[in-house]
């Protein structure tokens, strides 16, 4: 069944929504880290992440307003985001 573009116009994007809880961001980032670290098709995954601008989105979560008023404040989540954005993503 095809879905019209009108139905997807207001699609929810959890990683780009600044109001999602920090624990959800932490889990999404951890899943992304596992995908990048364990993928046997790393070249294809990296190309996809470049198109999706994953690095910029992750770095935006650390900025004020990116995830709550102050950005990500959890030390574990902050470290995971910084490590993934700096070392694993193009």
Rosetta silent file (secondary structure, phi, psi, omega in degrees, C-alpha in Angstrom):
SEQUENCE: XXXXXXXXXXXXXXXXXXXXXXXXXXXXXXXXXXXXXXXXXXXXXXXXXXXXXXXXXXXXXXXXXXXXXXXXXXXXXXXXXXXXXXXXXX
SCORE:     score description
SCORE:     0.000 S_00000001
   1 L     0.000  130.780  179.186    0.000    0.000    0.000 S_00000001
   2 L   -85.374  145.468  178.718    1.372    3.391   -0.964 S_00000001
   3 L  -109.892  131.075 -178.132    1.329    6.269    1.480 S_00000001
   4 L   -70.121  157.928  179.411    0.650    9.735    0.131 S_00000001
   5 H   -68.182  -23.568  177.369    3.134   12.525    0.697 S_00000001
   6 H   -66.307  -34.864  179.687    0.457   14.401    2.635 S_00000001
   7 H   -67.281  -36.769 -178.048    0.449   11.648    5.254 S_00000001
   8 H   -87.378   -2.466 -175.622    4.223   11.904    5.725 S_00000001
   9 L   -58.807  -37.904 -179.531    4.292   15.713    5.756 S_00000001
  10 L  -105.838   32.727 -176.858    4.230   15.850    9.555 S_00000001
  11 L   -60.249  142.784 -178.254    6.330   12.729   10.136 S_00000001
  12 L   -86.403  126.935  177.641    7.974   12.539   13.544 S_00000001
  13 L  -113.869  102.584 -173.762   11.749   12.456   13.562 S_00000001
  14 L   -63.293  -35.377 -176.683   12.927   11.410   17.048 S_00000001
  15 L   -76.670  -24.152 -179.780   16.592   12.335   16.614 S_00000001
  16 L   -94.347   -6.677 -178.509   15.804   15.835   15.289 S_00000001
  17 L   -82.894  119.357 -177.005   13.146   16.634   17.923 S_00000001
  18 L   -73.215   -9.621 -174.963   14.649   18.840   20.658 S_00000001
  19 L   -97.875    3.940 -178.974   12.006   17.834   23.226 S_00000001
  20 L   -77.557  150.093 -178.051   12.747   14.108   23.528 S_00000001
  21 L   -63.960  153.920 -178.518   14.172   12.928   26.864 S_00000001
  22 H   -61.736  -37.193 -178.870   17.916   12.552   27.301 S_00000001
  23 H   -63.538  -32.034  177.544   17.627    8.809   28.010 S_00000001
  24 H   -69.668  -41.432  177.339   16.019    8.346   24.591 S_00000001
  25 H   -61.868  -43.538 -179.910   18.851   10.279   22.923 S_00000001
  26 H   -58.742  -44.839 -179.094   21.376    8.160   24.846 S_00000001
  27 H   -68.410  -39.096  178.125   19.778    4.925   23.624 S_00000001
  28 H   -65.340  -41.637  179.184   19.512    6.154   20.026 S_00000001
  29 H   -67.051  -39.895  177.634   23.163    7.236   20.025 S_00000001
  30 H   -62.489  -41.816  178.106   24.247    3.913   21.540 S_00000001
  31 H   -63.397  -41.555  177.897   22.345    2.047   18.819 S_00000001
  32 H   -63.591  -40.269  177.829   23.976    4.217   16.154 S_00000001
  33 H   -62.036  -43.074  176.687   27.391    3.529   17.689 S_00000001
  34 H   -63.307  -41.270  178.995   26.803   -0.216   17.567 S_00000001
  35 H   -59.874  -47.432 -178.723   25.667    0.051   13.953 S_00000001
  36 H   -68.605  -43.941 -174.828   28.795    1.961   12.945 S_00000001
  37 H   -71.376  -37.097 -172.919   31.193   -0.120   15.037 S_00000001
  38 H  -103.273    0.038 -175.046   29.862   -3.573   14.180 S_00000001
  39 L   -71.108  129.416  174.707   28.686   -3.113   10.598 S_00000001
  40 L   -76.655  -11.623 -179.589   30.296   -5.409    8.025 S_00000001
  41 L  -115.686   54.311 -172.145   29.280   -2.840    5.367 S_00000001
  42 H   -58.707  -38.727 -178.960   30.891    0.198    6.938 S_00000001
  43 H   -60.113  -42.520  179.712   31.426    2.089    3.654 S_00000001
  44 H   -69.604  -39.202  179.504   27.720    1.998    2.849 S_00000001
  45 H   -65.852  -42.805 -179.818   26.720    2.934    6.394 S_00000001
  46 H   -63.550  -40.367  177.468   29.168    5.855    6.440 S_00000001
  47 H   -61.812  -42.191  178.175   27.804    7.124    3.117 S_00000001
  48 H   -63.268  -43.839 -179.215   24.276    6.992    4.502 S_00000001
  49 H   -66.548  -31.596  174.967   25.283    8.828    7.673 S_00000001
  50 H   -64.963  -44.869  179.842   26.960   11.558    5.607 S_00000001
  51 H   -63.841  -38.838 -179.553   23.765   12.119    3.629 S_00000001
  52 L   -78.952   -4.429 -178.628   21.707   12.198    6.829 S_00000001
  53 L    54.525   44.250 -175.591   24.173   14.669    8.393 S_00000001
  54 H   -61.053  -38.137 -178.846   24.321   12.487   11.487 S_00000001
  55 H   -63.150  -45.326  179.931   27.440   14.175   12.867 S_00000001
  56 H   -64.926  -38.611  178.627   25.867   17.641   12.775 S_00000001
  57 H   -64.825  -44.039  179.475   22.657   16.351   14.385 S_00000001
  58 H   -63.741  -45.135  179.302   24.600   14.674   17.195 S_00000001
  59 H   -64.158  -31.919  176.909   26.723   17.739   17.846 S_00000001
  60 H   -66.147  -27.652  178.330   23.533   19.810   17.880 S_00000001
  61 H   -67.872  -23.557  179.309   22.203   17.688   20.752 S_00000001
  62 H   -81.380  -22.274 -177.675   25.066   18.965   22.933 S_00000001
  63 L   -76.678  152.707  175.422   24.233   22.618   22.271 S_00000001
  64 L   -56.644  132.470 -178.522   21.721   24.527   24.410 S_00000001
  65 L    88.809  -11.283 -179.284   18.252   23.908   23.043 S_00000001
  66 L   -75.194  -31.398  177.469   19.335   20.784   21.166 S_00000001
  67 L  -153.815   85.680 -173.439   17.925   18.448   23.782 S_00000001
  68 L    86.682 -175.245 -176.930   16.164   20.432   26.474 S_00000001
  69 L   -66.620  -37.037 -175.078   17.161   23.895   27.618 S_00000001
  70 L  -104.584    3.774 -173.649   20.803   23.053   28.299 S_00000001
  71 L    81.396 -168.038  178.738   21.374   20.325   25.734 S_00000001
  72 L   -70.384  123.889 -179.170   22.460   16.861   26.835 S_00000001
  73 L  -111.307  -15.270  178.932   23.683   17.135   30.411 S_00000001
  74 L   -64.854  125.274 -178.469   24.100   13.451   31.325 S_00000001
  75 H   -59.196  -38.818 -179.471   27.850   12.775   31.496 S_00000001
  76 H   -67.268  -45.738 -179.543   27.490    9.296   29.986 S_00000001
  77 H   -65.862  -41.528  179.994   25.322   10.472   27.101 S_00000001
  78 H   -61.483  -44.778  179.981   27.532   13.506   26.484 S_00000001
  79 H   -64.227  -42.107  179.606   30.691   11.369   26.348 S_00000001
  80 H   -63.385  -44.131  179.088   29.043    8.861   24.013 S_00000001
  81 H   -63.386  -46.616 -179.561   27.838   11.596   21.657 S_00000001
  82 H   -62.539  -42.953 -179.845   31.244   13.306   21.605 S_00000001
  83 H   -64.420  -45.266 -179.201   33.082   10.031   20.999 S_00000001
  84 H   -65.737  -45.917 -177.357   30.746    8.951   18.220 S_00000001
  85 H   -67.013  -40.109 -175.802   30.704   12.354   16.495 S_00000001
  86 H   -80.199  -43.689 -168.971   34.481   12.900   16.722 S_00000001
  87 H  -100.259  -26.099 -171.959   35.914    9.430   16.175 S_00000001
  88 H  -110.846  -22.915 -176.481   33.393    7.337   14.266 S_00000001
  89 L  -104.146  146.646  179.563   31.414    9.601   11.967 S_00000001
  90 L   -74.732    0.000    0.000   32.716   11.410    8.882 S_00000001
